[in-house]
Amino acid sequence: MTDGIHIHRRTAVSSLLALAATGAGFPVGAQAGRSALNLAMVAEPPTLDIQSTPADLVCIIMQHVYEPLYTFDAKAALVPMLAEAMPTISADGKVYGITLRKGVKLHSGRDLDAEDVVASLKRWMEVSPRGKSVGAQLADLSAKGPLSVEISLKNAYAPLLSQLAMASGMAAIMAKETLAQPLREFVGTGPYRFKERKPDQYVLLTRFDAYSARKEAASGYGGKRQATVEELRFVPVPNANTRVEGALAGQFHYADLLPIEALGRLEKAGGKAVPIMTPSFGFPYLVFNTKEGSMAQQPVRKALQTALGEGEMLAAGFGDTRFFIVEGNHFPKGTPFYSDAGTAAYNERDSKKSKTLAEQAGYKGEPVRILTSRQYDFHYNMALIMAEQLKRAGFKAELNVVEWATLLQRRGDPKLWDIYITHSGLFPEPMLSPPQLGEGAPGWWSSPAKQAALAALNQEPNPAKRGPLWAKVQQVVYDEVPYIQVGKFASLSARSPALQGYTPYTYPFFWNTSLKS
Amino acid sequence: MRIARYLLARLGGVLVVMAIVAVLVFVLTRAAPGDPISVLLGDQANAEDIARVQKVYGLDRPLPVQFGLWLRELAHGNLGESIFLQRPVTQALWERAEPTALLSLMAIAIAALIGVPCGIVSAVYRGSAIDQACTGFAMLGASVPSFWFGLVLMQIFAVSLGWFPVSGYGEPGASLAARIHTLVLPATVLGVLNSALIIRFTRASMLDVLGEDYVRTARAKGLPESRVVLKHALRNALVPIVTVLGLTAALMIGGAVVTETVFGLPGVGNLVVSAVIRRDYPVIQGALLVVAVIYVLINFGIDLLYTVVDPRVKV
């Protein structure tokens, strides 16, 4: 609650005089005796329920409060977090035995047990879109002892552990007595505990002194987590320029997702702020309506794919070449899922060939409705270029620019669009994104080739063999064109020189960081 | 008796305005495309997920039923609960009342302190360099975008000089003085830009009055010029000035959105805009109703103030 709006004139005047007399300096950083990080975020989080939404912002904040059973280390390999070790997996790949670490404290003070894990995972499978896809594979989920959980699947499902480890839309382990819909209490096991949310002002987390850290060295999201700083204050600062100015003024120890144009100023800031580039942060992609409309037929989609110049689109979307990579491989070089399968069809920009293919496919000038929004400038800028490329190839491209809430609703109706533009973070497991690889996502892609390729990928437990199997899926995506991965983009953020030990990741975290006095 | 009747009539007017606003706001928010649950669940939710959560919030019911339920709650003084903020709308509004009220007060004070003297001087020295400067400033104020002016002030006073915070409404547990401190730059932006209108109204109103016979008479009596201008002329020119001050204050309750966004202030304008973007129906409906009532009350206050500044105006 606020202190009310009534102030005495004398109080106000004397306050202002006092401020003037003290030079009116803003108390940057901690209050006396308490270390705190001011972290400028892009918006007010839509919810604090990390299970129910894949929103990055919710994940960035609440991953400090909740932990998963497994997570990814610096090399994107799966490592245990709340689980004691990697699970035992039956020979047929259907039964996973998970043992929890002993003595892990919940923020309520109670020890975490298997019942919390079972109840949390069951909730996740009900409320999370990704959880539901895992739930569809589930035969049984039960506690086999105080610290022992067993997951039985209908069929072998190799992405299970990655799904359990993913930070956004997290399979977060919560105190079972707090589980509700909507969630009202936020009791997890993380190095920080939830203290207060003041909408449009801050979400305040404080150090959890009884945190049970792992013993292994910190690596990526894995290993030992240590809360050195006492308070984390996630402050919504929706205006991107204000986040830049706040970083330069030293008001924020970290400012998330800054406009690319700010890089020059940050570099010339004389050490007041340190720019952070996160390469291969994510990928923009175009989703095709395979159910109805002008893009329902695969040969027409193939013709359209031929017309596209993804390089031009990325240049329009991101400008500075340091912030995008023109490459058709869905996963970067050097990662287990890298493949160039199908990439001959990437960035062709051949309007003549496209026109011929479209004619052969029976395209007769039906409108191609491109649904996009200006929520993200790069979506809109890419859409403009794409529309021109399509027109050059004889497609009747129509831009339908709506705001984000409308886009999210309209993409659910196959009668309203043919292509929509969105983007995703780049994750270490193919099945984590985009959702079109699953069933029922907008676009409604379903085909025998898809089912066969994904079944082979998902049922192969050996990570070494999954790479080549992903290549086959990527080939099917290029052949059937349910979506087009436009390329990769990097993100720009900034930190204060006082923030030490920060390592950039897709979902920035602030355990294992410290504050230089 | 006459005052009681007048107050009763105005109260009736407030109720009619509220009823019209309630119907309009409900119909318009539901007629707009988009829905809160798609936003809440994010990019990966499918139609089935959205339908399930819509049921939790009662958004699957027919619109007339939803409207009826909302009206029933309104009759009990309950504006509903925000889908995103997980708190009652009244609480969300109350939390934003302080920054909005303080910002409006500070801005209107700055606007009046600049606008009224400039307008008077400009009228008294009509055609002079000082008049040109004041009217030029008024033109500039009317045409400069608030976000640009805000960023310029931020660059100078927050980033370079470090006198004020760039953004926010104080740290957790900040004192009232610290919170007021965060409002100095945004209030200056709003105050300076709004002073343009006040300069022009004051100047025009003063020019009208300065040409009146009684001003000539006052001068002929040998009264000092300052007394002629400040007592005889200004007093009679006040009605339109008070009107424009009141309207400016009313607009700031929900209309300082750009300034609030640039300075990251948790005000009512910001709340309404966020709610519209997210389609948080209860917040949009509740906030607009409350803002409408405040608007009507401020206008009512201005009407009462007329009787103070001009005894010829009767209730």
Interface residues (C-beta under 8 A of the other chain):
Chain A: M1 T2 D3 G4 I5 I7 T11 A12 S15 L16 A18 L19 G23 A24 G25 F26 P27 V28 Q31 A36 N38 A40 E44 P46 T47 S52 T53 P54 A55 P129 R130 K132 G169 Q181 P182 R184 E196 K198 P199 D200 Q201 Y202 L204 E231 R233 V235 P236 V237 P238 N239 N241 T242 R243 E245 G246 L248 A249 G250 Q251 V402 E403 W404 A405 T406 L408 Q409 R410 G412 T422 S424 S433 P435 G440 A441 P442
Chain B: A32 P33 G34 D35 P36 S38 V39 L40 L41 G42 D43 Q44 A45 N46 A47 E48 D49 I50 V56 F84 L85 Q86 R87 Q91 A92 W94 E95 R96 A97 E98 A101 L102 F147 L151 M154 Q155 A158 V159 G162 W163 F164 P165 V166 S167 G168 Y169 E171 P172 G173 A174 S175 L176 A177 A178 I180 H181 T182 V184 T261 V262 F263 G264 P266 N270 L271 S274 I277 R278 R279
